[in-house]
């Protein structure tokens, strides 16, 4: 991983962060199967290889990520040579003791170098310092790179919700104890 610094975002950072390509490429998707047989309901997910690499649009509009920035628990920026190259947005569900990673974006040329993992670990440290019990990630079922990263960093699948994102896509949730 390149030598990065991570710091809190400032309002003057927003324009450069919005300029990043928020979408991503994926060669796999996690396909959900739901079985409502008799008195039992089962859900399973399986990783399916797509016929070709596809571009997946980010589920939120860039501008709305930073609306009401002061209501987020934190927005952290990864910088390389004093230039922003990624960010993570963390919101709080205080009564549940959950720090929720709602957005994690790295500029396209800097992807696959450990920057997202560094931002996520910084978010985990922030959650620990603020006494959250759990860190939760939300992601599209098409976001195979994020799903693999979550598993690598010790996060476990903990649920899903259909029509979750503004674009009506399915969300997968992964969590990890903050302590």
C-alpha positions in Angstrom: 0.0 0.0 0.0 1.3 3.5 -0.8 2.2 5.7 2.2 -1.1 7.5 2.9 -2.3 9.8 5.6 -5.9 9.7 6.9 -7.6 12.8 8.3 -11.1 14.1 8.9 -12.8 15.7 5.8 -13.4 19.4 5.6 -16.1 21.2 3.6 -13.5 22.4 1.1 -12.7 18.7 0.3 -16.2 17.9 -1.0 -15.7 19.0 -4.6 -12.6 16.9 -5.1 -14.3 13.8 -3.4 -17.4 14.2 -5.6 -15.2 14.2 -8.7 -14.1 10.6 -8.1 -15.6 7.8 -10.1 -17.9 6.3 -7.6 -18.9 3.3 -9.7 -16.8 0.1 -10.0 -16.2 -2.9 -12.2 -17.2 -6.4 -11.2 -16.8 -9.9 -12.7 -19.1 -11.5 -10.1 -22.4 -10.9 -8.4 -23.9 -12.4 -5.3 -27.2 -14.0 -6.3 -29.9 -14.5 -3.7 -32.2 -17.5 -3.5 -35.2 -17.4 -1.3 -37.1 -20.5 -0.5 -40.5 -20.2 1.2 -41.3 -23.9 1.4 -43.9 -24.8 4.0 -43.2 -23.6 7.5 -39.5 -22.8 6.7 -37.9 -19.9 5.0 -34.3 -20.1 3.9 -32.1 -17.6 2.1 -28.8 -18.3 0.4 -26.3 -16.3 -1.5 -23.9 -17.7 -4.1 -21.2 -16.0 -6.0 -21.9 -16.1 -9.7 -19.4 -15.3 -12.4 -20.7 -12.8 -15.0 -20.2 -13.5 -18.7 -18.0 -10.3 -18.8 -16.8 -7.6 -16.6 -19.5 -5.0 -16.0 -19.5 -1.4 -14.8 -21.8 -1.0 -11.7 -23.1 2.5 -11.0 -22.8 3.6 -7.4 -26.2 3.3 -5.6 -26.3 6.9 -4.3 -25.9 10.3 -6.1 -22.5 11.9 -5.4 -24.0 15.1 -4.1 -26.3 13.4 -1.5 -23.4 11.6 0.1 -22.1 14.9 1.5 -25.5 16.6 2.2 -25.7 17.2 5.9 -22.1 16.3 6.3 -22.1 17.5 9.9 -24.7 14.8 10.8 -22.2 12.0 9.9 -20.3 10.5 12.7 -17.2 11.0 10.6 -16.0 11.4 7.0 -12.3 10.4 6.8 -10.1 11.1 3.8 -7.1 9.1 2.6 -4.4 11.4 1.1 -1.3 10.7 -0.9 1.1 13.6 -1.3 -1.6 15.9 0.2 -4.0 14.9 -2.5 -7.3 13.2 -1.6 -7.5 9.7 -3.1 -10.4 8.1 -1.1 -12.9 8.6 1.7 -15.1 6.7 4.1 -18.4 8.0 5.5 -19.5 6.6 8.9 -22.9 7.2 10.5 -24.0 6.3 14.0 -26.9 4.3 15.3 -26.1 5.4 18.9 -28.8 3.6 20.7 -27.7 0.3 19.1 -24.0 1.0 19.6 -23.4 0.6 15.8 -21.0 2.6 13.6 -22.2 2.1 10.1 -20.0 2.5 7.0 -22.4 3.8 4.4 -19.9 5.0 1.7 -16.4 4.0 0.9 -14.8 5.3 -2.3 -11.3 5.3 -3.7 -10.3 7.1 -6.8 -10.2 4.7 -9.8 -6.4 4.9 -10.5 -5.6 4.1 -6.8 -7.9 1.1 -6.4 -6.6 -2.4 -5.5 -3.7 -1.0 -3.5 -5.1 -1.4 0.0 -6.4 2.2 0.4 -10.0 1.1 1.1 -8.8 -1.4 3.7 -6.7 1.4 5.3 -9.8 3.7 5.4 -12.0 0.9 6.8 -9.4 0.1 9.5 -9.2 3.8 10.4 -13.0 3.8 10.7 -12.8 0.7 12.9 -10.3 2.5 15.2 -12.6 5.6 15.3 -15.5 3.3 16.3 -13.4 1.8 19.1 -12.3 5.2 20.4 -15.9 6.3 20.5 -17.1 3.2 22.3 -19.3 1.7 19.6 -19.8 -2.1 20.0 -20.2 -3.0 16.3 -19.1 -1.7 12.9 -21.5 -2.5 10.1 -20.9 -2.3 6.4 -23.6 -1.9 3.7 -22.9 -2.8 0.1 -24.6 -3.8 -3.2 -24.8 -7.5 -3.9 -22.9 -6.7 -7.1 -20.0 -5.2 -5.2 -17.8 -8.3 -5.2 -14.6 -6.4 -4.4 -16.1 -4.9 -1.2 -17.5 -8.3 -0.2 -14.1 -9.9 -0.5 -12.5 -7.0 1.4 -15.1 -7.4 4.2 -14.3 -11.1 4.6 -10.5 -10.4 4.5 -10.9 -7.8 7.4 -12.9 -10.1 9.6 -16.4 -8.9 8.9 -19.2 -11.5 8.8 -22.4 -11.5 6.7 -25.3 -10.4 9.0 -28.3 -9.7 6.8 -29.8 -8.2 3.7 -32.5 -5.8 2.7 -34.3 -5.6 -0.6 -34.9 -2.2 -2.2 -32.5 -0.6 0.3 -30.6 1.9 -1.8 -32.0 5.0 -3.5 -31.7 3.1 -6.8 -33.8 0.3 -5.3 -31.0 -2.3 -5.2 -30.5 -5.1 -2.7 -28.1 -4.3 0.2 -25.9 -6.8 2.0 -24.8 -6.1 5.5 -21.5 -7.3 7.2 -20.5 -6.6 10.7 -17.6 -6.9 13.1 -17.2 -6.3 16.8 -15.5 -3.0 17.4 -13.6 -4.3 20.4 
